[in-house]
Amino acid sequence: MNQKKALHVLAYEHIKNMVLEGKMEYGEIYSETKIAKEIGISRTPVRDAIQYLSQEKYIDILPNKGFCLHKMGIQDFVDTNQIRTAIEGYCGREIAQKADLEETKENV
C-alpha cells in the first residue's frame, strides 16, 4: 500500500509540475496512458493523480478521451481573489499584532 501511495504522489507531482512549468498547452488532450509510460508506472496511480488535480482545478477530465488544462473562468478569478484577500488580511493582522507585542516589550 505504501508503494501505491508513493506512485500516486509521483504521478501527481509529475503532472502538476508539467502544468506549473508550462509544459502543457491549452486545447491539447493528454493521455493517462502516455503519462504513465513517461513516468514508468501503471495507469492506476496516474488516474488517481488526475482525479486530485481535477478537483484542484489544474486540469479538466474529458471522459473517454483523457484530460486537458483547466481554462479559468470568471468565477475562478473571483474565487482566487477572495481567497487571496482573506489570506493577506489575516497575515497583515498577524504581523501587526506581532509588531505591537515587540514594541510593548521594548517599552517595558
N, C-alpha and C positions, 0 to 999 in steps of 0.2 A: 504494500500500500504506500509506503514512503517513496518507492521508486515512481509510482504513478503520480504522486503529488509533485515530485521533482520534475517529471516530464511535463506536467501541466504548467508548472511555473516557467520552465524553459520555453515552452511554446508561447505562453502569454508574454514573456519579456521579449522574445524574438519579434513577434508581430507588433507589439506596442512600440518597440524601438524602430521598426521599419516605418511605422506611421509617424512617429515624432521626428525622425531624421529625414522625412520627405522622400522616402524610397518607394512610396506608393502614390499612385496618381488617381485623381477623381475620374469617375466614369469607367475605370478598369475593373474587371471582375477577377477576383483572386480565388484560387482553389485550395481547399484544405489539404487535398492530396499532395499538391505541389509543395506547399509549405512543410508538410510532414516529411517529404523526401529531402527538402533543403536542410532540415534540422537533423534528419536521420532517426525519426521516431514514428510511431504508428499514428493513425488519424484520430484515435480517441482522445488523447490529451490535447491535440490541436483543436478538435471540436469543442472541448471544454473551455479552452482558452478563448476561442471565438465567441462563445456564449457570454463570457465575462466581459470581453471587450465590447460586445454589442450592448450590454447593459450599461457600460460606462460611456457609451455613445462615441467610441472611437471608430467603430465600423457598423455597417448595416448588413444583416444576413439576407441573402437572396435565396429563398427556398429552391432547392434542386439546381442551383446554379453556382453558388459559392458565397463570396462576401465582397463588399466594396467599402471604400472610405465613407464615413458618415458626413453628409453635407449639412452644415449647420444652418438652421432656420432662424427666424426672428425670435422665437421662443427660447432657443438655445442661448442666444445672445442676452436676452432678458434674464434668464436663469443664472448665467455666468456672472452678469453684472451684480445681481442681487447677492450672490454668494460672496463675491469679492468685497462688496460694500460691508457685509456683515463681518467678514474676517478682518478687514482693515480697521473697522470701528472697534472691534474687540482688541486688536493689537495696540491701537492707539491708546485705549483706556488702560491697558496693562502697563504700557511704557510710562504713561503719565502717573499712575499710581506708584510705580517703582521709583520714579524720579522724586515724587513727593516724599516717599519714605527715606530716600537717601539724603534729601535736603533737610528733613527733620532730624536725622541722625547727626548731621554736620552741625546743626544749630544747638544741639543739646550739650 
